[in-house]
Amino acid sequence: MFWSKYSNYNKYNIRVLEEIIDLNVNLTKIEPLNLGIQKWVDGNLNFLRLSEYQIRFLPESIEDLFGIKTLILSKNELKRLPESFGNLSSLTYLNLNANHLSELPESIGNLSSLIYLNLYNNKLIELPESFGNLTYLENLDLGSNKLKKLPESMVNLDKLKNIDISYNMLSDLPESFEDSYSQISDSLLKQIEGSQF
């Protein structure tokens, strides 16, 4: 009876939504299909927007959203992401702005399809070396964090078109980054100089 109302939906996707609800007490009265803004394609969750829900925890089962392309988790209270987060290999758009993230899992580098990543206004101190594996990344917002350095591996992000690193604690760019991105490194250095620590 329970699953009959979800018969047109991927049951693993539904379970992830249920677990997000169960982990966050302020969501307990919400039905899985009413959580945030959702778009489903052929029974699989393709788009999920959960902004301003005061979400503090995500389940390890989040990896079961294997077909998701757009995930918006902005303006929540996330302090960490589960290690399994990196298994969302179909993800192309990820918005995590305005949370409380101080670190990212090493598995973040496995998001091999990612084109857009917004980490603006978190509490990131450093990025994992695996960050350089996000080779399809075109738009990256790291503004308003607590970053003191960028990983050398970022030199591999050769498709980057837009990057914001303003309002961090950076004093310089990795040497390899300056060499490879001479066209935008001047702009980035100005962002560093203009940051208010």
C-alpha positions as CSV (number, residue, x, y, z in Angstrom):
1,M,0.0,0.0,0.0
2,F,2.8,2.4,1.0
3,W,4.8,1.9,-2.2
4,S,1.7,2.0,-4.4
5,K,1.6,5.8,-4.3
6,Y,5.2,5.9,-5.3
7,S,5.0,3.2,-8.0
8,N,6.0,5.6,-10.8
9,Y,9.1,6.8,-8.9
10,N,12.5,5.2,-8.3
11,K,12.2,3.6,-4.8
12,Y,15.8,4.3,-4.0
13,N,15.3,8.0,-4.8
14,I,12.3,8.1,-2.6
15,R,14.2,6.4,0.3
16,V,16.9,9.1,0.1
17,L,14.2,11.8,0.4
18,E,12.7,9.9,3.4
19,E,16.1,9.7,5.1
20,I,16.7,13.5,4.6
21,I,13.3,14.0,6.3
22,D,14.1,11.6,9.1
23,L,17.6,13.1,9.8
24,N,16.3,16.7,10.1
25,V,13.6,17.1,12.8
26,N,12.2,20.3,11.3
27,L,11.2,18.3,8.1
28,T,9.3,15.5,9.8
29,K,5.8,16.6,8.7
30,I,6.7,16.8,5.0
31,E,5.9,14.0,2.5
32,P,8.9,12.9,0.3
33,L,7.3,14.2,-2.9
34,N,6.5,17.6,-1.3
35,L,10.1,18.2,-0.1
36,G,11.5,21.2,-1.9
37,I,11.2,21.6,-5.7
38,Q,11.6,18.4,-7.6
39,K,11.7,17.3,-11.3
40,W,11.5,13.7,-12.2
41,V,12.5,12.2,-15.6
42,D,11.4,8.6,-16.4
43,G,10.8,7.9,-12.7
44,N,14.2,9.2,-11.6
45,L,14.9,12.4,-9.6
46,N,16.7,14.7,-12.0
47,F,16.4,18.1,-10.2
48,L,16.2,18.8,-6.5
49,R,16.1,22.2,-4.8
50,L,16.2,22.2,-1.0
51,S,17.0,25.9,-0.2
52,E,16.3,27.4,3.2
53,Y,15.1,24.2,4.9
54,Q,17.6,24.4,7.8
55,I,19.0,21.1,6.7
56,R,21.9,20.0,9.0
57,F,22.4,16.4,7.9
58,L,22.5,14.4,4.6
59,P,22.3,10.6,4.6
60,E,25.1,8.4,3.2
61,S,22.4,7.0,0.9
62,I,22.5,10.3,-1.0
63,E,24.5,8.4,-3.5
64,D,21.3,6.6,-4.5
65,L,20.2,9.8,-6.4
66,F,22.4,8.4,-9.2
67,G,20.5,10.2,-12.0
68,I,20.4,13.6,-10.4
69,K,21.8,16.4,-12.6
70,T,20.9,19.5,-10.5
71,L,21.2,19.7,-6.7
72,I,20.6,23.0,-4.9
73,L,21.2,22.9,-1.1
74,S,21.8,26.6,-0.6
75,K,21.0,28.5,2.7
76,N,20.9,25.5,5.0
77,E,23.0,24.5,8.0
78,L,25.2,21.8,6.6
79,K,28.6,21.4,8.3
80,R,29.7,18.4,6.3
81,L,28.9,16.3,3.3
82,P,28.8,12.5,3.5
83,E,31.7,10.7,1.8
84,S,29.3,9.0,-0.5
85,F,28.4,12.4,-2.0
86,G,31.2,11.9,-4.6
87,N,29.2,9.1,-6.1
88,L,26.7,11.5,-7.7
89,S,28.5,11.1,-11.0
90,S,25.6,12.5,-13.2
91,L,25.6,15.8,-11.2
92,T,26.3,18.8,-13.4
93,Y,25.1,21.7,-11.2
94,L,25.7,21.9,-7.5
95,N,24.8,24.9,-5.3
96,L,25.9,24.7,-1.6
97,N,26.2,28.5,-0.9
98,A,25.4,29.9,2.5
99,N,26.0,26.7,4.6
100,H,28.5,26.0,7.4
101,L,30.9,23.7,5.5
102,S,34.4,23.8,6.9
103,E,35.7,21.0,4.7
104,L,34.8,18.9,1.7
105,P,35.1,15.1,1.4
106,E,38.0,13.8,-0.7
107,S,35.3,12.1,-2.8
108,I,34.2,15.5,-4.1
109,G,36.7,15.0,-6.9
110,N,34.7,12.1,-8.2
111,L,31.9,14.5,-9.4
112,S,33.3,14.1,-12.9
113,S,30.3,15.7,-14.8
114,L,30.2,18.8,-12.7
115,I,30.1,22.1,-14.7
116,Y,28.8,24.5,-12.0
117,L,29.9,24.6,-8.4
118,N,28.8,27.3,-5.9
119,L,30.5,27.1,-2.4
120,Y,30.1,30.9,-1.7
121,N,29.7,31.9,2.0
122,N,30.8,28.8,3.8
123,K,33.6,28.2,6.3
124,L,36.0,26.3,4.1
125,I,39.6,26.4,5.3
126,E,41.1,24.2,2.5
127,L,40.1,22.2,-0.5
128,P,41.0,18.5,-1.0
129,E,43.7,17.7,-3.6
130,S,41.1,15.7,-5.5
131,F,39.4,19.1,-6.4
132,G,41.6,19.1,-9.4
133,N,39.7,16.1,-10.8
134,L,36.7,18.3,-11.6
135,T,38.0,18.8,-15.1
136,Y,34.6,19.7,-16.6
137,L,34.1,22.6,-14.2
138,E,33.4,25.9,-16.0
139,N,32.0,28.0,-13.1
140,L,33.4,28.0,-9.6
141,D,32.4,30.3,-6.7
142,L,34.6,30.0,-3.6
143,G,34.0,33.6,-2.4
144,S,33.5,34.4,1.3
145,N,35.2,31.4,2.9
146,K,38.3,31.1,5.0
147,L,40.6,29.6,2.4
148,K,44.3,30.1,3.1
149,K,45.6,28.3,0.0
150,L,44.3,26.6,-3.1
151,P,45.5,23.1,-4.1
152,E,48.1,22.8,-6.8
153,S,45.8,20.3,-8.5
154,M,43.5,23.2,-9.5
155,V,45.8,23.6,-12.5
156,N,43.9,20.7,-14.1
157,L,40.7,22.7,-14.2
158,D,41.4,23.8,-17.8
159,K,37.7,24.4,-18.7
160,L,37.2,27.1,-16.0
161,K,35.6,30.3,-17.4
162,N,34.5,32.0,-14.2
163,I,36.0,31.8,-10.8
164,D,35.4,33.9,-7.7
165,I,37.9,33.6,-4.8
166,S,37.3,37.0,-3.2
167,Y,36.9,37.4,0.5
168,N,39.1,34.6,1.7
169,M,42.4,34.5,3.5
170,L,44.5,33.8,0.5
171,S,47.8,35.6,0.1
172,D,48.8,34.2,-3.3
173,L,47.9,31.7,-6.0
174,P,49.7,28.4,-6.6
175,E,52.6,29.0,-9.0
176,S,51.3,26.4,-11.5
177,F,47.9,28.1,-11.5
178,E,49.4,31.5,-12.4
179,D,51.3,29.9,-15.3
180,S,48.4,28.0,-16.7
181,Y,45.7,30.7,-16.2
182,S,47.7,33.8,-17.1
183,Q,44.6,35.3,-18.7
184,I,42.5,35.2,-15.5
185,S,45.3,35.1,-12.9
186,D,45.6,38.9,-12.9
187,S,41.9,39.1,-12.1
188,L,42.2,36.6,-9.4
189,L,45.2,38.4,-7.8
190,K,43.1,41.5,-7.8
191,Q,40.4,39.6,-6.0
192,I,42.9,38.5,-3.4
193,E,44.2,42.1,-3.0
194,G,40.6,43.3,-2.6
195,S,39.6,40.7,0.0
196,Q,38.9,41.9,3.5
197,F,40.2,39.5,5.9
